[in-house]
């Protein structure tokens, strides 16, 4: 399960990144197209109404991007959840009472996806704060170019046509950056931010689906899978403390730490790609130890029989 689960999750994340990158690329191209169309009008520099129309158009593109992102999150979440439902079915013993994926979806999936999605779950809100920040960034940049050109033109005695040509040149050269800013106003790399969101959504939906469906089937213990990665060895990263540990999802098993304790300690942070695998009674450490000891005793007994037969001049026994 460890390698299989880790490989599956990384592939899902990579597929999601490709799709999300295309959504962002298309949105950027549409904003740029609107800018070029507005500038191509002969009165862009002299008509505030034309510029206001551009600003509204830019915001509308980010509203569309917001909605496309909502759709992406829902579709990615459902794809990931479905695969991890199948993963659990493969991991459980035959005869386990596994909830159907359809029943699971109706009961849990929307809440799981909206819980891990950074976008708005209230469809009446047109712009999530992150998308609003990007729209404001583009509009403010163009407004700045307009004001600066008008002021510089007045100061240097430019004619209206000269000022208009300069403004059109500068606005046409502007490339929408889909700029994000953190709470302190610092620029954030939008590709890195959305890649992180994709990893978080994919990994959390995978874990939530797997653990919720296994709980419905009556399995409380889960093992943290995926091993210790290079990132896990960074100072302060909790993964190094939890990789390989068995957790109690309910917290009611005194032999094992709870899932809630692990999460509170920082396991499954936004960039974490560790997964969980169900631990059946036969998979418990004490059961494995007992089987190993029994197997050792059996092997020793068989060796003794073979030794005695050899001493008696008999052929080796077939076990």
C-alpha positions as CSV (number, residue, x, y, z in Angstrom):
1,X,0.0,0.0,0.0
2,X,2.8,2.5,0.9
3,X,4.3,2.8,-2.5
4,X,1.1,2.2,-4.4
5,X,-0.8,4.9,-2.3
6,X,2.0,7.4,-2.5
7,X,2.4,6.9,-6.3
8,X,-1.3,7.2,-6.8
9,X,-1.6,10.4,-4.9
10,X,1.4,12.0,-6.7
11,X,0.0,11.1,-10.1
12,X,-3.4,12.6,-9.1
13,X,-1.6,15.8,-8.0
14,X,0.4,16.0,-11.2
15,X,-2.7,15.5,-13.4
16,X,-4.5,18.2,-11.4
17,X,-1.6,20.6,-11.8
18,X,-1.7,20.2,-15.6
19,X,-5.4,21.0,-15.7
20,X,-5.1,23.9,-13.3
21,X,-2.2,25.4,-15.3
22,X,-4.3,25.4,-18.4
23,X,-7.2,27.1,-16.6
24,X,-4.8,29.8,-15.4
25,X,-3.1,30.2,-18.8
26,X,-6.5,30.6,-20.5
27,X,-7.6,33.2,-18.0
28,X,-4.5,35.2,-18.4
29,X,-4.9,35.2,-22.2
30,X,-8.5,36.4,-21.9
31,X,-7.5,39.3,-19.6
32,X,-4.8,40.3,-22.1
33,X,-7.2,40.1,-25.0
34,X,-9.6,42.5,-23.2
35,X,-6.8,44.9,-22.7
36,X,-5.7,44.9,-26.3
37,X,-9.3,45.2,-27.5
38,X,-9.9,48.3,-25.3
39,X,-6.6,49.9,-26.4
40,X,-7.4,49.4,-30.0
41,X,-10.3,51.8,-29.6
42,X,-9.3,55.3,-30.7
43,X,-10.6,57.0,-27.6
44,X,-9.1,54.8,-24.9
45,X,-6.8,57.6,-23.6
46,X,-9.4,60.3,-23.7
47,X,-12.6,58.5,-22.6
48,X,-12.8,57.4,-19.0
49,X,-15.9,55.4,-19.9
50,X,-13.9,53.2,-22.2
51,X,-11.3,52.6,-19.5
52,X,-14.0,51.8,-16.9
53,X,-15.4,49.3,-19.3
54,X,-12.0,47.6,-19.5
55,X,-11.8,47.5,-15.7
56,X,-15.2,45.9,-15.4
57,X,-14.2,43.4,-18.2
58,X,-11.1,42.5,-16.2
59,X,-13.1,41.8,-13.1
60,X,-15.6,39.7,-15.1
61,X,-12.7,37.5,-16.3
62,X,-11.6,36.9,-12.7
63,X,-15.2,36.1,-11.8
64,X,-15.2,33.5,-14.6
65,X,-11.8,32.2,-13.3
66,X,-13.2,31.9,-9.8
67,X,-16.1,29.8,-11.1
68,X,-13.9,27.6,-13.2
69,X,-11.7,27.1,-10.2
70,X,-14.8,26.1,-8.2
71,X,-15.7,23.6,-10.9
72,X,-12.1,22.3,-11.0
73,X,-12.0,21.7,-7.3
74,X,-15.3,19.8,-7.3
75,X,-14.3,17.7,-10.3
76,X,-10.8,17.0,-9.0
77,X,-12.2,16.1,-5.6
78,X,-14.7,13.7,-7.1
79,X,-12.0,12.0,-9.3
80,X,-9.6,11.6,-6.3
81,X,-12.4,10.4,-4.0
82,X,-13.5,7.8,-6.4
83,X,-10.1,6.3,-6.9
84,X,-9.4,6.2,-3.1
85,X,-12.8,4.5,-2.6
86,X,-11.5,1.7,-4.9
87,X,-8.1,1.8,-3.0
88,X,-9.9,1.0,0.2
89,X,-12.0,-1.7,-1.3
90,X,-8.7,-3.4,-2.4
91,X,-7.2,-3.0,1.1
92,X,-10.1,-4.4,3.1
93,X,-10.6,-8.1,3.7
94,X,-13.2,-10.0,1.6
95,X,-16.6,-9.7,3.1
96,X,-16.0,-6.3,4.7
97,X,-19.2,-4.1,4.8
98,X,-18.0,-1.3,2.6
99,X,-20.3,1.7,2.0
100,X,-21.0,2.2,-1.7
101,X,-19.3,5.2,-3.3
102,X,-22.7,6.6,-4.3
103,X,-23.9,6.5,-0.7
104,X,-20.7,7.9,0.5
105,X,-20.9,10.8,-2.0
106,X,-24.4,11.8,-0.9
107,X,-23.5,11.6,2.7
108,X,-20.0,13.1,2.9
109,X,-18.4,14.2,-0.4
110,X,-19.7,17.8,-0.8
111,X,-18.8,18.7,2.8
112,X,-15.3,17.1,2.4
113,X,-14.6,19.0,-0.8
114,X,-15.9,22.3,0.5
115,X,-13.9,21.8,3.8
116,X,-10.6,21.6,1.9
117,X,-11.4,24.0,-0.9
118,X,-10.1,27.6,-0.5
119,X,-12.7,29.0,-2.8
120,X,-16.1,30.2,-1.8
121,X,-18.8,27.7,-1.0
122,X,-21.4,30.4,-1.1
123,X,-22.2,30.8,-4.8
124,X,-23.8,34.2,-4.3
125,X,-20.4,35.6,-3.6
126,X,-18.9,36.5,-7.0
127,X,-15.3,36.8,-6.1
128,X,-13.2,34.9,-3.6
129,X,-10.7,37.2,-1.9
130,X,-7.8,35.6,-3.8
131,X,-9.3,36.1,-7.2
132,X,-10.4,39.6,-6.1
133,X,-6.8,40.4,-5.3
134,X,-5.7,39.3,-8.7
135,X,-8.3,41.4,-10.4
136,X,-7.4,44.4,-8.3
137,X,-3.8,44.0,-9.1
138,X,-4.4,44.2,-12.9
139,X,-6.8,47.1,-12.6
140,X,-4.5,49.1,-10.3
141,X,-1.5,48.5,-12.6
142,X,-3.5,49.9,-15.6
143,X,-4.9,52.8,-13.6
144,X,-1.4,53.6,-12.6
145,X,-0.2,53.7,-16.1
146,X,-3.1,55.9,-17.1
147,X,-2.6,58.4,-14.3
148,X,1.2,58.5,-14.7
149,X,0.9,59.1,-18.5
150,X,-1.6,61.9,-18.1
151,X,0.5,63.5,-15.4
152,X,3.8,63.2,-17.4
153,X,2.1,64.4,-20.5
154,X,0.8,67.5,-18.8
155,X,4.2,68.2,-17.3
156,X,6.1,67.8,-20.5
157,X,3.6,69.6,-22.7
158,X,2.6,66.6,-24.8
159,X,-0.2,67.1,-27.3
160,X,-3.3,65.0,-26.8
161,X,-2.4,62.6,-29.7
162,X,1.2,62.2,-28.3
163,X,-0.1,61.5,-24.9
164,X,-2.7,59.0,-26.3
165,X,0.0,57.2,-28.2
166,X,2.2,56.9,-25.2
167,X,-0.6,55.6,-23.0
168,X,-1.7,53.1,-25.6
169,X,1.9,51.9,-26.0
170,X,2.4,51.4,-22.2
171,X,-1.0,49.8,-21.6
172,X,-0.5,47.5,-24.6
173,X,2.8,46.4,-23.3
174,X,1.3,45.4,-19.9
175,X,1.0,41.7,-19.3
176,X,-1.5,40.5,-16.7
177,X,0.4,38.8,-14.0
178,X,-2.4,37.1,-12.0
179,X,-0.6,38.6,-9.0
180,X,-1.5,37.4,-5.5
181,X,-0.5,39.1,-2.3
182,X,-0.3,37.7,1.2
183,X,-1.9,39.3,4.2
184,X,1.2,41.6,4.5
185,X,0.9,42.8,0.9
186,X,3.9,40.8,-0.4
187,X,3.7,39.3,-3.9
188,X,3.1,35.6,-4.1
189,X,4.0,33.3,-7.0
190,X,0.5,32.4,-8.4
191,X,1.6,29.2,-10.0
192,X,3.2,28.0,-6.7
193,X,0.2,29.1,-4.7
194,X,-2.3,27.2,-6.9
195,X,0.0,24.2,-7.0
196,X,0.0,24.1,-3.3
197,X,-3.9,24.4,-3.3
198,X,-4.0,21.5,-5.7
199,X,-1.8,19.4,-3.5
200,X,-3.8,20.2,-0.5
201,X,-7.2,19.5,-2.1
202,X,-6.0,16.2,-3.7
203,X,-4.2,14.9,-0.6
204,X,-6.9,15.9,1.9
205,X,-9.8,14.5,-0.2
206,X,-7.9,11.3,-0.7
207,X,-7.3,10.9,3.1
208,X,-10.8,12.0,4.1
209,X,-12.4,9.6,1.6
210,X,-10.2,6.7,2.7
211,X,-10.6,7.2,6.4
212,X,-14.3,8.1,6.4
213,X,-15.2,5.0,4.2
214,X,-13.0,2.8,6.4
215,X,-14.7,4.1,9.5
216,X,-18.1,3.3,8.0
217,X,-16.8,-0.2,7.5
218,X,-15.8,-0.5,11.1
219,X,-12.0,0.0,10.9
220,X,-10.6,2.5,13.3
221,X,-6.8,2.0,13.0
222,X,-4.8,3.6,10.1
223,X,-1.1,3.7,9.4
224,X,0.7,6.8,8.1
225,X,2.2,5.7,4.8
226,X,4.6,7.2,2.3
227,X,7.9,7.1,4.2
228,X,10.1,10.0,5.2
229,X,10.9,12.3,2.3
230,X,13.6,14.9,1.9
231,X,11.0,17.5,2.9
232,X,10.2,15.5,6.0
233,X,13.7,15.9,7.2
234,X,13.5,19.7,7.3
235,X,13.7,21.0,10.9
236,X,10.3,21.2,12.5
237,X,8.5,19.1,9.9
238,X,6.2,16.7,11.9
239,X,6.2,14.0,9.2
240,X,9.4,12.6,10.6
241,X,7.7,12.0,13.9
242,X,4.6,10.3,12.4
243,X,5.6,8.4,9.3
244,X,4.9,4.7,9.8
245,X,2.8,5.3,13.0
246,X,-0.5,3.7,13.6
247,X,-3.3,6.1,14.5
248,X,-6.7,5.7,16.0
249,X,-9.3,7.6,14.0
250,X,-11.7,7.8,16.8
251,X,-9.1,8.4,19.5
252,X,-10.7,5.6,21.6
253,X,-7.9,3.1,21.3
254,X,-5.5,3.7,24.2
255,X,-2.7,1.7,22.5
256,X,-2.3,4.2,19.7
257,X,-2.2,8.0,19.3
258,X,-5.2,9.6,17.9
259,X,-5.6,11.0,14.4
260,X,-6.6,14.3,16.0
261,X,-3.4,14.5,17.9
262,X,-1.3,13.8,14.8
263,X,-3.1,16.6,12.9
264,X,-2.8,19.0,15.8
265,X,1.0,18.3,15.8
266,X,1.1,19.3,12.1
267,X,0.9,16.1,10.2
268,X,-0.9,16.5,6.9
269,X,0.1,20.1,6.5
270,X,-0.7,21.8,3.2
271,X,2.3,20.4,1.3
272,X,2.2,16.9,2.9
273,X,1.5,14.0,0.6
274,X,1.5,11.2,3.1
275,X,-1.4,8.9,2.9
276,X,-3.1,6.4,5.3
277,X,-3.8,2.7,5.0
278,X,-6.3,0.7,7.0
279,X,-4.8,-1.7,9.6
280,X,-6.8,-4.9,10.0
281,X,-6.5,-7.1,13.1
282,X,-4.1,-9.4,11.2
283,X,-2.0,-6.4,10.3
284,X,-1.4,-5.3,13.9
285,X,2.3,-5.4,15.1
286,X,1.4,-8.0,17.8
287,X,-0.3,-10.3,15.2
288,X,2.7,-10.0,12.9
289,X,5.0,-10.8,15.8
290,X,3.0,-13.9,16.8
291,X,3.0,-15.2,13.2
292,X,6.7,-14.7,12.9
293,X,7.3,-16.6,16.1
294,X,4.9,-19.4,15.0
295,X,6.7,-19.6,11.7
296,X,10.1,-19.8,13.4
297,X,8.9,-22.6,15.6
298,X,7.4,-24.4,12.6
299,X,10.6,-24.0,10.6
300,X,12.7,-25.4,13.5
301,X,10.3,-28.4,13.8
302,X,10.5,-29.2,10.1
303,X,14.3,-29.0,10.3
304,X,14.4,-31.4,13.2
305,X,12.2,-33.9,11.3
306,X,14.5,-33.7,8.3
307,X,17.5,-34.3,10.4
308,X,16.0,-37.4,12.0
309,X,15.0,-38.8,8.6
310,X,18.5,-38.3,7.3
311,X,20.0,-40.1,10.3
312,X,17.7,-43.0,9.7
313,X,18.7,-43.1,6.0
314,X,15.2,-41.9,4.8
315,X,14.3,-39.5,2.0
316,X,13.5,-35.9,3.1
317,X,9.9,-35.4,4.1
318,X,7.6,-33.4,1.9
319,X,5.7,-30.6,3.8
